[in-house]
Amino acid sequence: PPHIIKREEIIKKFKEGIIAYTPTPLGACLSTTQCNKRALRAVSACIDCDKAVIKPSKLENTIIHFESFVKTLQPSSIEYKFEHEQLLDLKRMQNYIRRRQ
């Protein structure tokens, strides 16, 4: 499961050059190296990364857009199965965050 880092700690580590800060659809990436997860073209790939910062409001917005998008796909298509699985992953992360708050 992901760990929770306080904003102050992130800012301190950024100023010290220990981490980087790259905005993502779900929040931010703190990795100082090139990301190999984005090559998967899956928004949900970030949720299992220890360098990801998930912002609940961005996660919720992404889920809303994914729900609308998935509704436009043919349920029997491979694309639907892939995108629906991402949506389920995002919702699992949202539930995890809600339980932690």
Contacts in CASP RR format, 6 or more apart in sequence:
PFRMAT RR
TARGET T0000
AUTHOR 0000-0000-0000
METHOD contacts of the structure
MODEL  1
PPHIIKREEIIKKFKEGIIAYTPTPLGACLSTTQCNKRALRAVSACIDCD
KAVIKPSKLENTIIHFESFVKTLQPSSIEYKFEHEQLLDLKRMQNYIRRR
Q
1 96 0 8 1.000
2 47 0 8 1.000
2 48 0 8 1.000
2 50 0 8 1.000
2 52 0 8 1.000
2 54 0 8 1.000
2 93 0 8 1.000
2 96 0 8 1.000
3 50 0 8 1.000
4 100 0 8 1.000
5 53 0 8 1.000
10 19 0 8 1.000
10 21 0 8 1.000
10 30 0 8 1.000
10 53 0 8 1.000
13 19 0 8 1.000
13 30 0 8 1.000
14 20 0 8 1.000
14 21 0 8 1.000
14 30 0 8 1.000
17 32 0 8 1.000
18 32 0 8 1.000
19 30 0 8 1.000
19 31 0 8 1.000
19 32 0 8 1.000
19 51 0 8 1.000
20 29 0 8 1.000
20 30 0 8 1.000
20 31 0 8 1.000
20 32 0 8 1.000
21 28 0 8 1.000
21 29 0 8 1.000
21 30 0 8 1.000
22 28 0 8 1.000
22 29 0 8 1.000
22 31 0 8 1.000
24 46 0 8 1.000
24 52 0 8 1.000
25 43 0 8 1.000
25 58 0 8 1.000
25 62 0 8 1.000
26 43 0 8 1.000
26 46 0 8 1.000
26 47 0 8 1.000
26 52 0 8 1.000
26 54 0 8 1.000
26 55 0 8 1.000
26 58 0 8 1.000
26 59 0 8 1.000
26 62 0 8 1.000
27 52 0 8 1.000
27 53 0 8 1.000
27 54 0 8 1.000
27 55 0 8 1.000
27 58 0 8 1.000
27 59 0 8 1.000
28 52 0 8 1.000
28 53 0 8 1.000
28 55 0 8 1.000
29 35 0 8 1.000
29 46 0 8 1.000
29 49 0 8 1.000
29 51 0 8 1.000
29 52 0 8 1.000
29 53 0 8 1.000
30 51 0 8 1.000
30 52 0 8 1.000
30 53 0 8 1.000
31 49 0 8 1.000
31 51 0 8 1.000
35 51 0 8 1.000
37 45 0 8 1.000
37 46 0 8 1.000
37 49 0 8 1.000
38 45 0 8 1.000
42 82 0 8 1.000
42 86 0 8 1.000
43 62 0 8 1.000
43 66 0 8 1.000
43 86 0 8 1.000
43 90 0 8 1.000
44 85 0 8 1.000
44 86 0 8 1.000
44 89 0 8 1.000
44 90 0 8 1.000
44 93 0 8 1.000
46 52 0 8 1.000
46 54 0 8 1.000
47 54 0 8 1.000
47 89 0 8 1.000
47 90 0 8 1.000
47 93 0 8 1.000
54 93 0 8 1.000
54 97 0 8 1.000
56 94 0 8 1.000
56 97 0 8 1.000
59 90 0 8 1.000
59 93 0 8 1.000
59 94 0 8 1.000
59 97 0 8 1.000
60 94 0 8 1.000
62 90 0 8 1.000
63 87 0 8 1.000
63 90 0 8 1.000
63 91 0 8 1.000
63 94 0 8 1.000
66 83 0 8 1.000
66 86 0 8 1.000
66 87 0 8 1.000
66 90 0 8 1.000
67 87 0 8 1.000
69 83 0 8 1.000
70 80 0 8 1.000
70 83 0 8 1.000
70 84 0 8 1.000
70 87 0 8 1.000
73 79 0 8 1.000
73 80 0 8 1.000
73 83 0 8 1.000
73 84 0 8 1.000
74 80 0 8 1.000
END
